[in-house]
Amino acid sequence: MSLTFTSCAELLSALSSTNTGMGGKCSRNVVTTYAYNSREGKYESGTIIVVNRKGKNVATSERRWAQNKQREYINRGKYITYYDTSPYSGAKYKFSVYCSNWH
């Protein structure tokens, strides 16, 4: 068996699940957001798509949508990577949830 992680956030997500399973308590959950860059063929951290395929500026709606998704996924309480598609730009995103502080 082998595991492949495509980002540090995905590794942190897996480690967070393991720590929780061993009784660890998280004091701060975070989420790292990645947008898919179709020209490069990879997800890029901290990127928000600002123009849709028709050339319309969707920056405000896109940021709001991504922030709402971040809150939604953190509130689910699971350390996992979620994938979703923006209704504004049509871009693919991934959201990796993990714990940044343990006590």
C-alpha positions as CSV (number, residue, x, y, z in Angstrom):
1,M,0.0,0.0,0.0
2,S,1.2,3.5,-0.7
3,L,-0.1,7.0,-0.2
4,T,0.5,9.9,-2.5
5,F,0.0,13.5,-1.2
6,T,0.0,16.3,-3.8
7,S,0.5,19.1,-1.2
8,C,1.7,19.7,2.3
9,A,-1.9,20.6,3.3
10,E,-3.1,17.1,2.2
11,L,-0.3,15.6,4.4
12,L,-1.3,17.8,7.3
13,S,-4.9,16.8,6.8
14,A,-4.0,13.1,7.1
15,L,-1.8,13.7,10.1
16,S,-4.6,15.7,11.8
17,S,-6.9,12.7,11.3
18,T,-4.4,10.4,12.9
19,N,-3.7,12.8,15.8
20,T,-7.4,13.1,16.5
21,G,-7.8,9.3,16.4
22,M,-5.1,9.0,19.0
23,G,-6.9,11.4,21.3
24,G,-5.3,14.7,20.3
25,K,-7.3,17.9,20.7
26,C,-7.1,20.6,18.1
27,S,-7.3,24.2,19.1
28,R,-7.3,25.8,15.6
29,N,-8.6,24.3,12.4
30,V,-7.5,25.9,9.1
31,V,-8.2,25.3,5.4
32,T,-5.9,25.8,2.5
33,T,-7.6,26.7,-0.8
34,Y,-6.3,25.7,-4.2
35,A,-7.7,26.7,-7.7
36,Y,-7.0,24.5,-10.7
37,N,-4.8,26.1,-13.3
38,S,-5.8,24.4,-16.5
39,R,-2.9,25.9,-18.5
40,E,-0.4,24.4,-16.0
41,G,-2.5,21.3,-15.3
42,K,-2.2,21.7,-11.5
43,Y,-3.8,23.2,-8.4
44,E,-2.3,26.4,-7.1
45,S,-2.5,27.4,-3.5
46,G,-4.0,30.7,-2.5
47,T,-5.4,31.4,-6.0
48,I,-8.9,32.7,-6.8
49,I,-10.2,32.8,-10.3
50,V,-11.3,36.4,-11.1
51,V,-12.6,36.1,-14.7
52,N,-15.0,33.4,-16.0
53,R,-14.7,31.7,-19.4
54,K,-16.8,34.5,-21.0
55,G,-14.4,37.2,-19.8
56,K,-16.7,38.5,-17.1
57,N,-15.1,39.7,-13.8
58,V,-16.4,37.4,-11.0
59,A,-13.8,38.2,-8.4
60,T,-16.1,39.4,-5.7
61,S,-18.6,36.5,-6.1
62,E,-15.7,34.0,-6.4
63,R,-14.0,35.2,-3.2
64,R,-17.3,35.1,-1.2
65,W,-18.1,31.6,-2.5
66,A,-14.6,30.3,-1.6
67,Q,-14.8,31.9,1.9
68,N,-18.2,30.3,2.5
69,K,-16.8,26.9,1.3
70,Q,-13.9,27.3,3.7
71,R,-16.3,27.9,6.7
72,E,-18.5,25.1,5.6
73,Y,-15.7,22.6,5.4
74,I,-14.1,23.6,8.6
75,N,-17.5,23.3,10.4
76,R,-17.9,19.7,9.2
77,G,-15.1,18.8,11.6
78,K,-13.3,16.4,9.3
79,Y,-9.7,16.5,8.3
80,I,-9.9,15.8,4.6
81,T,-9.5,17.4,1.2
82,Y,-12.8,18.5,-0.4
83,Y,-13.2,19.2,-4.1
84,D,-15.8,21.6,-5.5
85,T,-16.6,23.7,-8.7
86,S,-17.4,27.4,-8.5
87,P,-20.8,28.3,-9.9
88,Y,-19.4,31.7,-10.9
89,S,-16.2,30.9,-12.8
90,G,-16.7,27.2,-13.4
91,A,-13.2,26.6,-12.0
92,K,-12.3,23.6,-10.0
93,Y,-11.1,24.1,-6.4
94,K,-9.8,21.9,-3.6
95,F,-10.0,22.7,0.1
96,S,-7.6,20.9,2.5
97,V,-8.8,21.0,6.2
98,Y,-6.2,20.4,8.9
99,C,-5.3,21.3,12.4
100,S,-2.6,24.0,12.9
101,N,-2.4,23.9,16.7
102,W,-2.7,21.0,19.1
103,H,-3.1,21.0,22.9
